Amino acid sequence: LYFNNFKDRLANFYWTVVGFFLKLTNEYPALNEKEIQLCCMLVPGFKTEEIAAIWMNSVFSVHKYKTNVRKKINAPEGADIIAFLKEKIGLQ
């Protein structure tokens, strides 16, 4: 039972991220690969520090990517990227 529930949740997560990826790349073609990766990692709730560790990069570098994403999607300075994108491209 647990495994089936996990598989369902994993499948749902996968399609959520894939759907988000497709909408994001269609709506914001100026985003580069790293910026798209960042957005896709923010969807399931990865924290800046976790993203930095996964990328083997500094927290400062991740913050710079976030700033660049905000500029390219016309989000206000300091805005929650995912909340902004949920509103703009209809992420569930």
Summary of the structure (lengths in Angstrom):
residues: 92
radius of gyration: 14.0
end to end distance: 26.0
largest distance: 45.0
contacts: 229
relative contact order: 0.14
helix: 74%
strand: 0%
